[in-house]
Amino acid sequence: MAAVAVYKFAQCITCHAWSPDHSMVAVCPNSEEVHIYRSLEGKWDRIHVLRKHDQIVSAIDWSSKLNRIVTVSHDRNSYVWNYEAAEWVPTLVILRLNRAALCVQWSPRENKFAVGSGAKTVCICYYDQENNWWVSKLIRKRHNSSVTGVAWHPDNILLATTSTDGKCRLFSTYIKGVDTRDSRASSSESKFGEQIIQLDLSYSWAFGVKWSPSGNTLAYVGHNSMIYFVDDVGPSPLAQNVAFRDLPLRDVLFVSEKMVIGVGFDCCPMVFAADESGLWSFVRHLGERKATPSARQGSQFSEAFGKLYGQSKHGIANDGVEGPRGGIHDNCINCIMPLKKKGASKVMRFSTSGLDGKVVIWDLEGEEDLSEFL
């Protein structure tokens, strides 16, 4: 089994993020607060509580270089937290939103971050030293519905987004005075907010967009139980889609150029990999329990009925026997984060959190059948 540690921090977890050295974790217990835990002698102690938001915190990102935390919330606000004198001090971010902020991510150079919202808008935020706050430039009138995911290309300029209008889009976020000419040259001479490409691969809500480590491949998921892979993103992209029989995914993570982990409503992480020809396919689940003989005798109707009402996902099928597949998580997995060592080219460890209140750490080191994709 790939799961090496399971921690129960709350009844329900909305999102989580790790400190640069992975000794602390920030979690939102489905409330307006963010709790920070530190591991001491194998035990997790709550050492800080970040209180500033008025409604549920929807996303957290902890910068790996500058040790800053950014939070966004349904209250339409965002704060950047700096560690000063043993306390986390918030700095206001001017978002100018009239709907909830849904997702956030630091750029690779950590000089700006992107916020997706329910206002069909993406905010690109950067620090204004003169006024001591974070200001934003908005990408408007490009999305037809809520922005559910944002992902930075390694060049620090290109930004991919997903939306509940089913589209995945790529934008230029070059800001004069913030980005250098070197970085702009690698992403053409596009102006801020210019749409580079729009991908119409999904006919349902789209979530969880991510780039491969090299930035050559883009992956995102649809609410129709499909995952999409796009190579050579540009005027003539090469797109693939992989359909699976399980419940839809919510988020994905590239652990290498040829392997992706997907998490979502099925409660078990799913492994997708590309062969030598670049063809992507589903490989297997992680942390899957073996079905008992009595469970195997359950009818297909009871399995489908249990899936419909979420019963088999908690280990109980409609006929009262254990469901065909159970895992470490007991409810939807809504967040996956890498636990990457400094200087490493691939991710061997990652963590997941879900609506069951658990944070699970997974290790791919001993998975021999997956070693060829790492």
N, C-alpha and C positions, 0 to 999 in steps of 0.2 A: 504494500500500500504506500502511496506517495505522500500521504499526510503524516507529518512528523510531530505536530503540536496542534492542540485545540484549546482555545481560550474563550470563556464565556464572559463577556464584558457587560452585557445588558440584555433586556428582553428582546430588543430589536435594534439593529444597527443600520443607519442610513448610508454611511460611507466611512472610510478610514484612510490614514496615510502614515508613513513611517518617517522617523527622523533620519538624518544622513547616515548615522552609524548603526541604525536599526535597533538601538537600545530603548527607544521610546516609540509609542504609537498613539496617534490622535484618532479618536472615534467619536461619532455623533450618535448618541443613543435615541435616535428618532425624536429629537427635541431641539430647542433653540440653543443648546449648550454643546460645547466640544470638550470632551474629557481626554486628558493626556496621562498615559500610564507609563511607568518606567519599570523595567525588569530588574529586580534585585534578588539574587540568590534563588532564581527559579520562580519567584513570586512577583506578580504584577501589582504595583501600588499606584493609586491615583495621586498624582502630584500637582496637577493644575486643572482648573476648570475655566474655559474661555467663555465669558458671558458678555455678549454685546448685541446679539441678534434678538429679534422679537418673535420670529417664527422658525420653523424647522430648517436646520442647516442641510442643504442639499448636496454640497460637495466640499471637499478639503483637498488641498495639495501642499506638500511640504517640500520646499526647495532643497536640493541635495548639496548645493555649493554655498549658499548664503544663509542657510538655516532660517528661512522665513516660512511662515504658514499663511496661506490665503484661504479664506472661507467665503462661501456665498450661501444665500438663504432665500427662502420664499418671501422674506420681507423686502426683497428687491435691493438689498444692500450687500456690500462686500467689504471685508476688512483684511488688511495685511498685518500680521502679528510679528513683532520683533522681540527677541529675548534680551531684556535689559534689566540689570540689577535683580536677577533671580525671579523676574516676573515677565509675563508675556504682555506687551503693550500694543494695543490696536492702533492702526492708522487708517483713516477713512479713505474709501475709494469712491470717486464720483462716477457712478454708473449711468445715471439718467434713464432708469428703466421704469416702466409702468406695469410690469408683470414680474413674476418670480424669476430669480436667477437659478439656473438648473445645473450648470456644470462649469468647471474651471480647470485650467492647467497652466503651469509655468512654462515659458519658452525655454529652449535648451540653454541659452545664455543667461536666463533668469533676470533679464532686464525689462521684461514685460510679461503679461499673462492674458489669456483669453477667457471670456465669460460668455457662455451661451444662455439664452433666456427664453421665457415664454412669450416675450414681446416680438418674436420673429427677428431678433437682433443679436449680433455678436459684438461684444465690447472688447477692444484691445486696449489694455491698461498699461500705463507706464508712470514712473515717478516724477513728480514736479518738485524739485528740490527747493525752489523759491518759496512755495506755499506749504511745503511739508505735507503733501497728500498725493494720492494716486489719481491721475486723471485718465479719461478714456476717449478713444475715437471709435465711432460706431460704424458698423457695416449694416446698413439698412436696406430694406426693400429688395432683398435677395431671396429670403426664405418666405414660404407661404404658411408656415406653422412654427411651432416651438422648436428651438435648437436643442437637441438632446445630447450632443457630443461634440467635443473639439479636440484636435490632435495637431501638434506642431511637427512640421518637417524638421529634420536635423539642421537645415540651413538657417533656422530662426526667422524665416520670412514667410514661407508658405504655411497656410493653415487649412486643415480639412475639417469639415463640419458634417454632422448628420442631423436630420430633422424628421418630425412626424409627418411631413409632406412626402416622405419616402425618398428624398433626394440626398445624395452626398455631393458636396461642393468643395471646391478648392479656391482659396482667395490669397491675394498678396496682402501682406500687412506691413509693408515698408513704411517706417515713420522717420522723417528727416530729423536728425539730431539724436535719435535713439539707436537706429541701425547704421552700420557702416556701409560704405560703398562696396566693400569686398563681398559682404553677404548679399547685397542686392544684385551684384553681377552674376552670382550663381543661380539666381531665380528670375533672370531676364529683367527688363526695365519696366515692370508693371507698377502701376500706381497703387496707393493704398485703397483697399476695398474692391479692386478689380477682380472679377470672377475669372479664374483661369479655365475651369472646366466644371461641368455639371453632369453627374452620373445618374441616369434614370434606370437603375437596375432593379430596384425594389418597388413593388406596388403596395407596400405596407409601411408602417412606421419604421424608421431606421435608427439604430443605436450604435454605441460603442466603437467609434472609428479609431484606428491606430495605424501608425507607420511601422514598417520593418526597421531594424537598426540602421541599415544603409540608406533608407528613404526611397528605395526602388519599388516597394510594394505597399499597397494600401489595403486594409481589410476593415470591413464593417458588417453589421448584422441587420437582418430585417425581422419584423414581428411575424413573419410567415414561415418561421423555422428554416431560414436560409442564411448562409454566410457568403459574402462576396469578396473576391480578391481581384485587385486591379494592379497590373504591372505596367511599367512605362507610362506613368500618369502624364498626360499631355494631350496634344491634339488627336493622337491616334492610340488610345489606351488599349491594353489587352485585358479583357475582363473574363472572370470565371465565377460561377456560382455553384455552391454545394448545398444540396437539400438533405435534410435529415429527418428522421421520423419522430424525434423527441420534441419537447416543448421549446419555445423560442429562447434565444440567447439575449443577454442584456449588455455584455461587455466582452472584450477580447484583449489578449496580450500576446505580442510576439516574444517568444523566448529565444528564437534564433531566426535566421533568414528563411528557414524552411519549415518552421513549426509555430503554430498558434494554439493558445489555450482559450477556449470560449466558456463563459459561465452565464447562467441565467435561471430560468424557471424550472429546469430539470433537476436542480440541486446538486448535480455532479459536474465537475469540470470536464469538458470535452476536448480531445486532442485532434487537431487537423494538421496535416503535413503535406509537403510538396515532394514529388518524386524527382528523378534526375531530369525529366523533360519539363518540369515546372507545373505539372498537373496536380492540383490540390484535391484532397479527399479526407473523409473522416477516418480516424484511426481507431480510437477507443475512448472509454470514460476513465477518469482517474478516481480512485477511492471507492470503487463500486463493490458493494457486498454481493456475495453469491446468493442466488435465489434458493430458498428451501424447497424440498420436494413438494410440500403442500402448496407452496406458492405457485409452482410450475403448473399445478393442476387447475388453477383459477382460469375461468373463462376469459376470452378476449373481451367480451362485453363488460365484465366486471372491472377489468383493467382500464378500459377506456372510460367507464363511468367514474372510477376512482380518480383518474387523471383530471377529468372534467371538474370535479369538486375538490381537487387538491388533497384527497385522502391518501392515495398511494404514495405521494411524495413525503408523507410523514410515516411511512413504513406500514400503513394499514390499507389494504384493498377493500373493495366494497363488500366482499363476502367474508370479511373478518380475518383473513389470513394475511401474512406479511406480503407486501407488494413485490413485484418482480425486480425492482431495483431500489436500493436505498444507499445513502452515502453518509458522509460525515455531517453535511448540512441537512437540516430538517425543513428548510424553507428556501425561497428564492435567493440565489446569490446575485447581489446587485453591484459588487465592486471587486476588482482584482488589481493587485499592485505588485510590482516587481521587487524582489529583494536581491538586487544585483551588487556583486562585489566591485570595488573600484578597479578600473582597468580591465574588467572582464568583458569579453565580446558577446557572451550569451548569458541568459538568465537561467540559473539552475534551481533557484528558490523563488517562490512567489507566495502571496497571501490572498485569501478571499474572505469577504464578510457578507453577511446576509441578514434577512429578516428574522432569523432565528437567534440573533444576538451573538453569534460566534465569529471569531476570527481564527481561521485555519491556515497554518503554514504548510506548504507543500514542497517536497524535495524530489527533483527528477534524477538525482545522482544514481540511484539504484535501479532505474527503469531501463533494463538492457534492451528491450524491444524498441525503445525510443532513441537510443544513442545515435543511430545513423542519421537522425534529423537534427541533432544538436550540434 
